[in-house]
Amino acid sequence: MYVHKTGHVTYTAPLIGPLLSAIAERKVGACVEEMAHKGLFGRALEDTFKVTTSRDGSRSFFGHDDRTSSGSRDRGGGFGFNRDRGGGGGGGGSWRGGYDQNRDGGYRSGGRGGQSRGSNRNRYRGNRRGWKKGGPGRGGGGGPTPRSRFEDDEGDIQMSDDGNESQSQRYNPYGRPESRRSNRPNDSGRGRRGRGSGGGYRDLDEPGTSHSNRAEGGDEDGWHKITVIQGKRSVKNWLLSTLQKMCPVPFQPTEFHYEKNHAVFYVPDRATAEGLTSISRKVKTREGYRLVLLSKVETPETVRMVNKTTMEAIKLSMAKRFDAATSALNLSNLFGDIELQAQDIRVALSRKMYMNSVIAIIKENVPVIERLDMSNNRLFHLGDLADLVSVRKGVKYLNLSHNELKSEFELDKIKEWKLEELWLDGNPVCNNFKEQSAYISAVRKRFPKVVRLDGHELPPPIAFDLESNTALPETKGSNFDNDVCRKIIMDFLEKYFMVYDSEDRQGLLEAYHDQAYFSLCVSHPQAAPHYQRKSLQDFCRESRNLLFVNDLSQRVKFLKHSRLNVVAFLNELPHTQHDPNSFVIDVGVAMNSLICFTVSGVFREVVSKSGGNPPIRSFSRVFTAVPAPQGLCIVNDMMTISAASPTQEKAAFTSPAPTPSPSPVPGLSGLSEPQQQMVKMFAEQSGMNEEWSQSCLEQNGWEYNKSAQVFTELKAQNKIPPEAFLK
Amino acid sequence: MLQLIARGAAVCFVSRGYHKSPQVTTIIIIIMAAVNDFKTNIDNACRAGEEFSKVFYETFDKRRHVLNKLYLDTANLVWNGNVVKGPQEITKFHDNLPHSEHTLITLDCQPLPDEATQGQATVLVTTSGTVTFEGNNRMKFTQNFTLTNQGNVWKVASDCFRCQEEE
C-alpha cells in the first residue's frame, strides 16, 4: 500500500516510454492529492509520497524488453546495499519495499486503467527474491485500513515461500473468478485485492511480448498443488503425519508452506493428489474440525520448465552455442538469439523457469563445461545459476559482464566454482567499489584462484603446495576375480533373472539356501526430483532402511528369513524385466566356500500402474552364495532400489536382443563343456575361426563328422567366405 | 517360524504334564534360546552395521589416514571396478582419492548364516547415498562390505564401491 506511487511510475515507464514517464508522474501526484482528501488512505499516501521523492532515481530506468531491468534496479538495494528508502513508509526493509510496491502498483494500476500492464511482471520477479527477507520490514508502514492490513498479511504469508507460484495462479479461497484479476480498464480497483503482480504475470501472454508459447508447467498427470483449508490451525507435524497415515497413496509433500491460514504443498502426480482429495473431510483435527483438501494442477516454481517444443528449440540453439573442443558454452544474450526469436521464443535467463530449463538441458547433454558465457542476460541475481554449480563443477571461465548484478554477495552463491577467469564489467556491482583494489579483493575473496578479471591480469594467487588432486581413478566395467568365477556367476545370473522375470518366481526356490536372508531397501533422497520419488511405493512398504527402521521387531520382520519366506516375498514384488546389457558385476569375496558379488543395473516393471510407460528402476543386488551341485546357492540377498536417472533411462533396453553381457570368450557362451571342446577342435582342424566353427557344428546338430564332411564339401566348392578363416 | 514351533512345543509339553521333567524343560529352554538367539543375532548384526557405517564414513571423510586400521590383512577393495588388495595398497589407493563428503540415504545389514561361515560371525552391510569428491560432481553411490568379527573387533573383509553420475 505504501509506496506504490513510486512503483507505479516505474512500471509505466517501460511500457509507454520515457516521454510519458513525466506525465505519469504528474498523474501520480494528482492521484495522491485526490486520495488524500478522502482521508482513509491519507496517511499512508503521505508516507508513500515521501518515499517517492526520496527514491526519485528509480524512475529513470527503462526496461525496454520484458525482462527484469526496471524491476531489478529498484530492488537492487535488496541484496543488502541499499539506498536509503527513507523511513517506515516504505514498508521497512528494502526487500519489503519492493514487494509492496509491486502489489500495490498492480492494485493501483488496475484502478487507473491498467496502465502498468506489461511491466508488473518485472516487479514480480523481484519479489520472489524478496519474500524471504520480508519479515523484518513488516509493519513498518502500518496499513491505514483493516483492508490493507489484511492484504499485507497475505503478502507476508506468501513471502515465506521463496519459490512460490505466480500469484495469478495461486489458490483463491473466496472463489474469485480468474477474469477479475485481469487489469480491466475502468475497473475501479477499489474492491480488488492488490493482485497487481498476478496481472503482471498474465501479461506475459500479451501479444507482442513473444511469450505466447510459454510452458504451462506440466500435463494433467504432473504436479498438483494441495491446499488444506485452515491447515494453519493444526501443527505442521501432526497435519502431515496424519495425512500420510490416512492417505491411501504414500506421498512426500514438497514446498510445504502457508497461504493465509491454509496449508499448501505440492505432490508430483495426479494419483497422489486424488488420494489426498479422497480423504478430504474424513480427517478430524484435534479441535474437531474436519480437514478439507483441495487439489489443482500446478507446478511449483522451483521445478517448472518450459514446454517441450520450446525446450527442443532451446536445446538446438544451445548445441550451436557449445564448443566441444574447449568445453565452452556461450549463452551470451540468449534472449536476443535470432533463431529463437524467429520462433517467437525469448529465453529470459533471469527467470527461474528458463534457467531451470537451460540447466536441465545442460545436465542431460553437456557433461563438462569449462567456459561459460552468461553475459548480456540481465541477470539480477545468481540464485538460479547456483543450481548449476553443484552439478557442473569444472567451470574455470565465467563471463557475467553486462548483467544487472548489484551486490558482490551474489558471487557467494557460485563460489564453489574454482574460477580462473571472471568477467564482471558492466554490472552495477562494479560501481560499488571506490578503488580497484577493493574490487579485486572482493572477487578474490570468493574466487582465490582468479588470475584474470575483466581481461586484466591479476597478481598470482596465494597458493600453497598442498593442492590435492581431484582426479578420480578411472571407472572400469565388471570385475570378476577370475574366469572361473565369471563363468559361474554369469551362468547363475542368466538363469536367476530368467526365472525372476517370469510370471512365477517359485522356480527361485532352487536358488536359495534353507537359511537364506533377503531384504530390500528403497533409496531416494528427500530432495530428489519428482521422477525419483514417483511411485516407488510398492517397494517402500517393505524397505528395511536401518536409518529409519529403528525398532528391533520391525527390523526382524523386514528381514525375510528361510527359503520359503524369501521366495514367497519375491513373488509378491512387481513383475519385472531386467536389462542384462546394463549389468555391472563386482566380485567382492571369492573363496572356495563362499562368494559374494554385486550386480547393478536397471529393470523395468512390466505392468505400469499409472498407465504410462512402465517405470524404469535402478537396482543393486548383493548376493552371497555358497557352492551347490547345480551352481550357486544364495545365502544372503540384499536389494537396493532407486529410480533410474535420466541417463540410465535413456540407455536402458536400447540393445535389441538380450544377449548375455560380458562373457569370457565371445561366441562360446552358453555352450556346454564338451561342445566347447568340439568347437576348439573343429577350429583347429578346419582352420576356421571359432565363431564359424561353432555355427557349422550347430547347423549340423553337433555331429562332428557330419560337420567335417559338410565343411570339406563347401570348401572344395569355394563357398566359404574368407572371413571365416580370420582369427 | 521358530517361535511358533517353540510355542507349540511348550504347549504340547505342558499339556501332557511333561513340564515337570527337567529334561523337557531343558528342551523348551533350548528352543526358546534359539528364538532369542535368532533375534539377538540380527540385532547384533544391525548394530555392528550401524556403528560401522558411522565410523567408516566419518573416518573416510575426515581422517582417512587411519582408515586402513578397519581393514583385514587379506581385505579386498573393488572401487568402481578397480581391484585393490591388502591394507597397504588400499591405503595408497584411498590416499589418492580427492577429499570426499558422503551422505547416507540407506543402510541395511544381514548376518551370514552360520552354515556359510563355519561359525565365523560375519555381517553384510549395504549402503547407498550420495558422495561428492572435491572438484567432481555429486554422485550416487552404492557400497557393500563384509565384516568379520576378529576377537571383539569388527574388520572389513571386502569392500565394493560403485558410483554413477547423479544426473
Chai-1 contact restraints between the chains, C-beta under 6 A:
chainA,res_idxA,chainB,res_idxB,connection_type,confidence,min_distance_angstrom,max_distance_angstrom,comment,restraint_id
A,K363,B,E167,contact,1.0,0.0,6.0,A-B,restraint_1
A,S390,B,R138,contact,1.0,0.0,6.0,A-B,restraint_2
A,V391,B,N137,contact,1.0,0.0,6.0,A-B,restraint_3
A,V391,B,E167,contact,1.0,0.0,6.0,A-B,restraint_4
A,K393,B,G135,contact,1.0,0.0,6.0,A-B,restraint_5
A,K393,B,N137,contact,1.0,0.0,6.0,A-B,restraint_6
A,S468,B,P98,contact,1.0,0.0,6.0,A-B,restraint_7
A,T470,B,P98,contact,1.0,0.0,6.0,A-B,restraint_8
A,T470,B,E134,contact,1.0,0.0,6.0,A-B,restraint_9
A,T470,B,G135,contact,1.0,0.0,6.0,A-B,restraint_10
A,L472,B,F133,contact,1.0,0.0,6.0,A-B,restraint_11
A,P473,B,N82,contact,1.0,0.0,6.0,A-B,restraint_12
A,T475,B,N80,contact,1.0,0.0,6.0,A-B,restraint_13
A,K476,B,G81,contact,1.0,0.0,6.0,A-B,restraint_14
A,K476,B,N82,contact,1.0,0.0,6.0,A-B,restraint_15
A,G477,B,G81,contact,1.0,0.0,6.0,A-B,restraint_16
A,N479,B,V78,contact,1.0,0.0,6.0,A-B,restraint_17
A,N479,B,G81,contact,1.0,0.0,6.0,A-B,restraint_18
A,N479,B,V83,contact,1.0,0.0,6.0,A-B,restraint_19
A,Q515,B,P113,contact,1.0,0.0,6.0,A-B,restraint_20
A,Y517,B,Q110,contact,1.0,0.0,6.0,A-B,restraint_21
A,S519,B,D108,contact,1.0,0.0,6.0,A-B,restraint_22
A,C521,B,T106,contact,1.0,0.0,6.0,A-B,restraint_23
A,C521,B,D108,contact,1.0,0.0,6.0,A-B,restraint_24
A,S523,B,I105,contact,1.0,0.0,6.0,A-B,restraint_25
A,S523,B,T106,contact,1.0,0.0,6.0,A-B,restraint_26
A,S523,B,S128,contact,1.0,0.0,6.0,A-B,restraint_27
A,P525,B,I105,contact,1.0,0.0,6.0,A-B,restraint_28
A,R544,B,D108,contact,1.0,0.0,6.0,A-B,restraint_29
A,N545,B,T106,contact,1.0,0.0,6.0,A-B,restraint_30
A,L546,B,C46,contact,1.0,0.0,6.0,A-B,restraint_31
A,L546,B,L107,contact,1.0,0.0,6.0,A-B,restraint_32
A,L546,B,D108,contact,1.0,0.0,6.0,A-B,restraint_33
A,L547,B,L107,contact,1.0,0.0,6.0,A-B,restraint_34
A,L552,B,D43,contact,1.0,0.0,6.0,A-B,restraint_35
A,R555,B,C46,contact,1.0,0.0,6.0,A-B,restraint_36
A,V556,B,K39,contact,1.0,0.0,6.0,A-B,restraint_37
A,V556,B,I42,contact,1.0,0.0,6.0,A-B,restraint_38
A,D586,B,V78,contact,1.0,0.0,6.0,A-B,restraint_39
A,D586,B,C160,contact,1.0,0.0,6.0,A-B,restraint_40
A,G588,B,V78,contact,1.0,0.0,6.0,A-B,restraint_41
A,G588,B,S158,contact,1.0,0.0,6.0,A-B,restraint_42
A,G588,B,C160,contact,1.0,0.0,6.0,A-B,restraint_43
A,V589,B,T146,contact,1.0,0.0,6.0,A-B,restraint_44
A,V589,B,S158,contact,1.0,0.0,6.0,A-B,restraint_45
A,L594,B,A116,contact,1.0,0.0,6.0,A-B,restraint_46
A,C596,B,T146,contact,1.0,0.0,6.0,A-B,restraint_47
A,T598,B,C160,contact,1.0,0.0,6.0,A-B,restraint_48
A,S600,B,R162,contact,1.0,0.0,6.0,A-B,restraint_49
A,S620,B,T142,contact,1.0,0.0,6.0,A-B,restraint_50
A,V622,B,T126,contact,1.0,0.0,6.0,A-B,restraint_51
A,V622,B,N144,contact,1.0,0.0,6.0,A-B,restraint_52
A,V626,B,A116,contact,1.0,0.0,6.0,A-B,restraint_53
A,V635,B,P113,contact,1.0,0.0,6.0,A-B,restraint_54
A,V635,B,A116,contact,1.0,0.0,6.0,A-B,restraint_55
A,N636,B,Q110,contact,1.0,0.0,6.0,A-B,restraint_56
A,N636,B,L112,contact,1.0,0.0,6.0,A-B,restraint_57
A,N636,B,L124,contact,1.0,0.0,6.0,A-B,restraint_58
A,M638,B,D108,contact,1.0,0.0,6.0,A-B,restraint_59
A,M638,B,T126,contact,1.0,0.0,6.0,A-B,restraint_60
A,T640,B,S128,contact,1.0,0.0,6.0,A-B,restraint_61
A,T640,B,T142,contact,1.0,0.0,6.0,A-B,restraint_62
